[in-house]
Structures are given as structure tokens and as C-alpha cells.
Amino acid sequence: MKPKYIFIAVFAICILMMAGLPQVARTNRAEAANAAPLASAALSSPTAAPTALPTLPPFSPDGEQPAAAQSPAETNPSETIDQTAQTDPAEAPASSSTDNLPSPVDPEAVPGQAQASIPATSSPPELAAFVSSVSNGHTDRLAGVYVQGQFAMPVEQQPDGDVNFVSSAEQTVTEYIRSEAFGVVGLLAHNTLSSGQEFFKLKPGQEVILVYGDGRQVRYQISHIENYQALSPTDPFSDFVDLNGPGGNLVRNEDLFRRIYTVSGQLVFQTCFTANGDPSWGRMFVIANPI
């Protein structure tokens, strides 16, 4: 081929290439633009949806219990709750974070057993005879509790370090160690025993006499009764639902401890009560003040 024609052919090819390059560039840019949103979406998409935290079931503002629970009205004999006698927990001394309510739960309890009947007992002895029977010479040790015409029961102390111990003996109550630090006398009993079932006979206005080892007597008058549902019935660290007055509020374990066991000078009877066939469903507190 002649050089002249070779030059013309090369020149034509160059012209064609220069005309085609912008189109290729536009095509490449379009493809890149279409791919970009997918890449950014993939980078910004979370790997997993956050897990929602569990929440407690709501409580009715008008005092009704959660729908899953039934009212203990038929199984709870306390009828009078004096709201004016309750002490504001904010005014109570601060307690240790380890303070928790004692747990008068009977591990041997049979569902439906508690409060089925209160065994017939002989008439309680006269006060003088009871004082003589429990006196042991220990000046500062609580030895017995007496309610005229109702019961006369010896008091057993908890073993050192075992703040959830409750005597399994009939007609015997247990003194709660931890409340002593706050100047409160706490008396515990299983509601599956006659001792705990006697607590349900107590009424506001009644007189209670504590007898110490040296024969000394201290008198109290019952002021009011408080009731709470345990959300974890057999757990001593359970939280509670307030069943008093309007009720329905969640009460943390340590807050209920402060409410019940840090008002200096008071006497508190504590036991469980039955509902829904569970003998440990709730807690009852009978509160008395010195007279």
C-alpha cells in the first residue's frame, strides 16, 4: 500500500476513536452512579435490630391487681387499713442495701393448705402464769408475746446470720434480728402453722404484751394492717404490689423494708397469706405502737 493511503487510514481511525471515548465515559459514569446507592445502603444498614428490654405488667391505677392475679379478699381476713397511721418511707432512716424483708415462707407448704382452718387450742393462760413460764433471767431478750383471751406464745430468736429463719414449731413465733437495729420488734410465723394463723385474728385497737426474760412487760396497741402481693412469692428479695387503699403500685423490696421495719418503737407481726392456691402469694403486716 502506498504511504499516502496508510496515513489517511490511520488518521480516520484516530478520528473515530476520539468520537467514541466520551460515550464510553458517559456509560461508565452512569453504571457507577447506579451502583453507588446500593453500596451506601449496605454500609448504613444495621446488622441487627435492637432488642427491647422486658417491662413489668402495668398496674391498674384504681387499685385492682394485675389481670393474672385474683383478689385475696376471701383469704385475707384483715379488714381495716388506717392509711393515716402509715409513715412516709422518705422520713425513715436509710437502711443498708443488703436489708431485705424476712421471708416467712414455709418450704413444706402444700398449695391451698394455709388458712384452711385454725386448730382448736385451749384457752391461753393468765398473764402472770405465762410470764412465769417464759422468764429465763435474760433482761434484754424477748421471751414471749401475749394477747388477752387470744394467745400466749414463746418467742424464739433467729440463729446468727440467718435472717430468714422462721421456727417450724407450733404456737411459737420468731424474732426478726435485722429490725432490732432500727428499734423495731419484728415477729415472724408461718401461716401454715397455728402460730401464723393466729396473726389473722389480730385487729386494730387490741392490746399486745411483750414479755422479756426478766419478767419485764411492754405493752402495745395495734394501729393498722398492711397487705402486699409478692411478685416472686418464695424469694426473700421479691418486689411487691401494694394492696392497701387505692393500692396497685409496685414497691421495691428494700423500700418495703424501710416502710415496715425502720419506724423506731413499733412492733410488727409478719406472715404470708394465700391466694390463687399459693400459700406464699402475699405478705401481711400487723403494726402496733407502744402505749
C-alpha positions as CSV (number, residue, x, y, z in Angstrom):
1,M,0.0,0.0,0.0
2,K,1.2,3.5,-0.8
3,P,2.3,5.6,2.2
4,K,-0.3,8.2,1.3
5,Y,-3.1,5.8,1.8
6,I,-1.6,4.4,5.1
7,F,-1.6,7.9,6.5
8,I,-5.2,8.5,5.5
9,A,-6.3,5.2,7.1
10,V,-4.5,5.9,10.4
11,F,-5.9,9.5,10.5
12,A,-9.5,8.1,10.1
13,I,-9.1,5.6,12.8
14,C,-7.9,8.3,15.2
15,I,-10.9,10.4,14.4
16,L,-13.3,7.5,15.1
17,M,-11.6,6.7,18.5
18,M,-11.8,10.3,19.6
19,A,-15.5,10.4,18.8
20,G,-16.3,7.2,20.7
21,L,-14.3,7.9,24.0
22,P,-16.9,10.4,25.5
23,Q,-19.7,7.9,25.0
24,V,-17.8,5.2,26.8
25,A,-17.0,7.6,29.7
26,R,-20.7,8.6,30.0
27,T,-21.7,4.9,30.1
28,N,-19.1,4.1,32.8
29,R,-20.3,7.1,34.9
30,A,-23.9,6.0,34.7
31,E,-23.1,2.5,35.8
32,A,-21.1,3.9,38.7
33,A,-23.9,6.2,39.7
34,N,-26.4,3.3,39.7
35,A,-24.1,1.2,41.9
36,A,-23.4,3.9,44.5
37,P,-26.7,3.9,46.4
38,L,-26.6,0.1,47.0
39,A,-23.1,0.4,48.4
40,S,-24.0,3.3,50.8
41,A,-27.2,1.5,51.8
42,A,-25.3,-1.7,52.6
43,L,-22.8,0.3,54.8
44,S,-25.5,2.2,56.7
45,S,-27.9,-0.8,57.3
46,P,-27.7,-2.1,60.9
47,T,-26.6,-5.7,61.3
48,A,-29.4,-6.5,63.8
49,A,-32.4,-4.7,65.2
50,P,-32.0,-3.7,68.9
51,T,-33.7,-6.0,71.4
52,A,-36.4,-4.4,73.5
53,L,-36.0,-4.6,77.3
54,P,-38.6,-6.5,79.2
55,T,-41.1,-4.5,81.2
56,L,-43.3,-5.3,84.1
57,P,-47.0,-5.7,83.5
58,P,-48.9,-2.5,84.1
59,F,-50.8,-2.0,87.3
60,S,-54.3,-0.6,87.4
61,P,-54.5,3.0,88.8
62,D,-57.7,2.2,90.6
63,G,-56.1,-0.4,92.8
64,E,-57.0,-3.6,91.0
65,Q,-54.4,-6.2,90.9
66,P,-52.8,-7.4,87.6
67,A,-55.3,-9.4,85.5
68,A,-53.3,-12.6,86.1
69,A,-53.9,-12.4,89.8
70,Q,-57.1,-12.6,91.9
71,S,-58.0,-10.5,94.8
72,P,-57.1,-12.1,98.2
73,A,-60.2,-10.6,99.8
74,E,-61.7,-14.1,100.6
75,T,-58.4,-15.4,102.0
76,N,-57.2,-12.2,103.7
77,P,-59.1,-11.6,107.0
78,S,-57.7,-8.1,107.7
79,E,-60.5,-5.6,107.2
80,T,-59.2,-2.3,108.5
81,I,-56.3,-0.3,107.0
82,D,-55.5,3.0,108.6
83,Q,-53.7,5.0,105.9
84,T,-53.1,7.9,108.2
85,A,-51.1,5.8,110.5
86,Q,-48.5,4.9,107.8
87,T,-45.2,6.6,107.9
88,D,-43.7,8.2,104.8
89,P,-40.7,6.0,103.8
90,A,-38.7,9.1,102.9
91,E,-38.7,10.0,106.6
92,A,-37.4,6.6,107.7
93,P,-33.7,6.1,108.4
94,A,-31.6,4.9,105.4
95,S,-31.0,1.1,105.6
96,S,-28.2,-1.0,104.2
97,S,-28.6,-2.1,100.6
98,T,-28.4,-5.7,102.0
99,D,-31.6,-5.1,104.1
100,N,-34.4,-7.2,102.7
101,L,-37.7,-8.3,104.1
102,P,-37.6,-11.6,106.0
103,S,-39.3,-14.4,104.1
104,P,-41.7,-16.3,106.4
105,V,-42.3,-18.8,103.6
106,D,-42.8,-22.4,104.6
107,P,-40.8,-24.7,102.3
108,E,-43.0,-27.6,103.4
109,A,-46.2,-25.7,102.5
110,V,-48.9,-27.6,100.4
111,P,-50.8,-25.4,97.9
112,G,-54.1,-24.4,99.5
113,Q,-53.0,-25.5,102.9
114,A,-52.6,-22.1,104.6
115,Q,-55.6,-20.6,106.4
116,A,-57.7,-23.7,105.7
117,S,-58.6,-23.8,109.4
118,I,-57.2,-22.7,112.7
119,P,-56.7,-25.6,115.0
120,A,-58.7,-25.5,118.2
121,T,-56.5,-24.7,121.2
122,S,-57.1,-24.5,124.9
123,S,-57.6,-21.1,126.4
124,P,-54.4,-19.1,126.9
125,P,-53.0,-19.0,130.4
126,E,-53.4,-16.0,132.6
127,L,-50.7,-13.3,132.1
128,A,-49.0,-14.0,135.4
129,A,-48.7,-17.7,134.7
130,F,-47.4,-17.0,131.2
131,V,-44.8,-14.6,132.4
132,S,-43.6,-17.1,134.9
133,S,-43.4,-19.8,132.2
134,V,-41.2,-17.9,129.8
135,S,-39.0,-15.9,132.2
136,N,-35.4,-17.0,131.9
137,G,-33.3,-14.3,133.5
138,H,-32.2,-12.7,130.2
139,T,-33.0,-9.0,130.8
140,D,-32.8,-7.8,127.2
141,R,-34.1,-11.0,125.4
142,L,-37.7,-11.1,124.2
143,A,-39.2,-14.3,125.6
144,G,-43.0,-14.2,124.9
145,V,-45.9,-12.4,123.3
146,Y,-49.3,-12.3,124.9
147,V,-52.8,-11.2,123.7
148,Q,-55.5,-11.4,126.4
149,G,-58.0,-14.1,125.6
150,Q,-56.4,-15.0,122.3
151,F,-52.9,-16.4,122.5
152,A,-49.7,-16.7,124.6
153,M,-46.7,-17.8,122.6
154,P,-43.0,-18.1,123.4
155,V,-40.5,-16.2,121.2
156,E,-37.6,-17.9,119.5
157,Q,-34.5,-16.0,118.3
158,Q,-33.0,-16.4,114.8
159,P,-29.6,-18.1,114.6
160,D,-26.7,-15.8,114.0
161,G,-26.6,-14.7,110.3
162,D,-29.8,-16.4,109.3
163,V,-32.3,-13.5,108.9
164,N,-34.8,-15.7,107.0
165,F,-35.1,-18.4,109.7
166,V,-38.7,-18.9,110.9
167,S,-39.4,-21.5,113.6
168,S,-41.4,-24.6,112.4
169,A,-42.8,-25.2,115.9
170,E,-46.5,-24.8,116.5
171,Q,-47.5,-21.9,118.8
172,T,-44.1,-20.3,118.6
173,V,-43.0,-17.1,116.9
174,T,-39.6,-15.9,115.8
175,E,-38.0,-12.6,116.5
176,Y,-36.5,-10.9,113.4
177,I,-32.9,-9.9,114.1
178,R,-32.4,-7.2,111.5
179,S,-35.2,-4.9,112.7
180,E,-33.6,-4.6,116.1
181,A,-31.0,-2.2,114.6
182,F,-33.9,0.2,113.9
183,G,-35.6,-0.1,117.3
184,V,-38.4,-2.3,115.8
185,V,-39.6,-5.6,117.2
186,G,-40.4,-8.0,114.3
187,L,-42.3,-11.2,115.0
188,L,-42.5,-13.8,112.2
189,A,-44.5,-17.0,111.8
190,H,-45.5,-19.4,109.0
191,N,-49.1,-19.1,108.0
192,T,-49.2,-22.8,107.6
193,L,-48.8,-23.2,111.4
194,S,-51.2,-22.3,114.2
195,S,-48.8,-19.5,115.3
196,G,-49.0,-17.7,112.0
197,Q,-52.8,-18.2,111.6
198,E,-53.2,-16.6,115.0
199,F,-51.9,-13.4,113.4
200,F,-55.0,-13.2,111.3
201,K,-57.2,-12.8,114.4
202,L,-55.4,-9.6,115.4
203,K,-57.4,-6.4,114.9
204,P,-56.7,-2.7,115.3
205,G,-57.2,-1.5,118.8
206,Q,-56.2,-4.8,120.5
207,E,-53.5,-4.7,123.2
208,V,-50.4,-6.8,122.8
209,I,-47.9,-7.5,125.7
210,L,-44.3,-8.4,125.1
211,V,-42.6,-10.3,127.9
212,Y,-38.9,-10.3,128.4
213,G,-36.6,-12.8,130.1
214,D,-36.6,-11.0,133.4
215,G,-40.4,-10.8,133.5
216,R,-40.5,-7.2,132.3
217,Q,-43.6,-6.3,130.2
218,V,-44.0,-3.8,127.4
219,R,-47.5,-3.0,126.1
220,Y,-48.5,-2.1,122.5
221,Q,-51.8,-1.3,120.7
222,I,-52.4,-2.5,117.2
223,S,-52.9,0.5,114.9
224,H,-53.3,-0.9,111.4
225,I,-52.7,-3.8,109.0
226,E,-51.0,-3.7,105.6
227,N,-51.0,-6.3,102.8
228,Y,-48.8,-6.8,99.7
229,Q,-48.6,-9.2,96.9
230,A,-45.2,-10.8,96.4
231,L,-44.2,-10.9,92.7
232,S,-41.8,-13.8,93.4
233,P,-43.5,-15.4,96.4
234,T,-40.7,-17.6,97.7
235,D,-37.9,-15.2,97.1
236,P,-36.8,-13.1,100.1
237,F,-35.7,-10.4,97.6
238,S,-39.0,-10.2,95.9
239,D,-40.6,-6.9,95.0
240,F,-44.3,-6.3,95.8
241,V,-47.6,-4.8,94.7
242,D,-49.3,-2.5,97.3
243,L,-52.8,-3.8,98.1
244,N,-53.6,-1.1,100.6
245,G,-56.1,1.7,100.0
246,P,-56.0,2.6,96.3
247,G,-53.0,0.2,96.0
248,G,-51.7,-1.2,92.8
249,N,-48.3,0.4,93.0
250,L,-45.0,-1.5,92.6
251,V,-42.9,-1.4,95.8
252,R,-39.3,-2.5,95.7
253,N,-38.1,-4.9,98.4
254,E,-35.8,-2.5,100.1
255,D,-38.4,0.3,100.1
256,L,-40.9,-2.0,101.8
257,F,-38.3,-3.0,104.3
258,R,-37.8,0.7,105.2
259,R,-41.6,1.3,105.3
260,I,-42.3,-1.5,107.7
261,Y,-39.1,-2.1,109.7
262,T,-37.5,1.3,110.3
263,V,-40.1,3.2,112.3
264,S,-38.5,3.1,115.7
265,G,-40.6,1.8,118.6
266,Q,-43.1,-0.2,116.6
267,L,-44.0,-3.8,116.9
268,V,-44.6,-5.8,113.6
269,F,-46.2,-9.2,113.2
270,Q,-45.4,-10.6,109.7
271,T,-46.7,-13.7,108.0
272,C,-47.7,-14.9,104.5
273,F,-51.2,-15.2,103.1
274,T,-52.8,-17.5,100.5
275,A,-54.3,-16.5,97.1
276,N,-54.6,-18.5,93.9
277,G,-53.8,-21.6,95.8
278,D,-50.3,-20.3,96.7
279,P,-49.7,-20.1,100.5
280,S,-46.8,-17.6,99.9
281,W,-48.7,-15.3,97.5
282,G,-48.8,-12.3,99.8
283,R,-47.4,-10.7,103.0
284,M,-49.4,-9.4,105.9
285,F,-48.0,-6.9,108.4
286,V,-49.9,-6.2,111.7
287,I,-48.4,-3.0,113.1
288,A,-48.6,-1.9,116.8
289,N,-47.3,1.1,118.7
290,P,-46.2,1.3,122.3
291,I,-48.7,2.6,124.9
